[in-house]
Amino acid sequence: MPTPNEKLADTIPEAAHRLSISRTRIFAELKAGRLQAVRAGGRTLIPRTAQQDWLDALPKVRAEVDIFEP
């Protein structure tokens, strides 16, 4: 359950910043149906739960693979 001051959804620029991806990637994920959004008046919002679902659906990196090795 969110705390009283915790946001339930982010604008597209906020979600892009929070997920460390570009706005273009946000739009691509929305178009592909992998990320869900809602409309509130003229604003498009990405619920925090949808952001977490998107992250959870990403491919997992194996722990024994050094992802920082060039």
N, C-alpha and C positions, 0 to 999 in steps of 0.2 A: 504494500500500500504506500503510495507516495506521501511524503511529508507535506504539510500545508504550503510550504514555499517552493516545492519541487514542481517544475514544469512537466506537463503531460505530453506536450508536442512541441516541435521546433519548426520554424520556417525552413525553406529549402537552404538558404545560406547558413543558417544555424546548424542544421543537420549535417551539411557538408563539412563544416568546421568540426563538429563533434565526432564525426566518423572519419575524419582526416582523408576525405576524398573531394574531388572537384564537384562543382555544381553540375557540370556536364555529365559526370558519372551518375549523380543523383537522378537526373532526367532519364538517362539510359536505363537505369535500374527500374525506375517507375514504368517506363514504356515496355520493358521486358516482363513486367509483372512480378519482379523479384522483391520490390520494395513497395509498400502500400502507403497511400496518402489520403487525406481527407480535405474537404473544402469547408472553410468557415467564411462565409461572405465571399470576398474576392481573394482571400488568402488561401494558399495551399500549405497545409501543415503535415508534417511527418510525425505520427505518434511515436513516443519513445519506445513503446512495445514493438512497433514495426521496425524500428532501428535495431533493437536487440534481436528480433527474429531474423533480420537480414544478416547480421553478424554471425548468428548461430548457424546459418545455412552456408556460410562460406567454407571452402575446402580447408581442412585442418592440415597444419604443418607438422610433420613428424619431429619429435623431440631430438632424435639422434642426427638430424640433418642440420648442419650449420648454415642458417639462413643468411648469415652476415659474411660468408666466405665469397670472395669475388669469382 
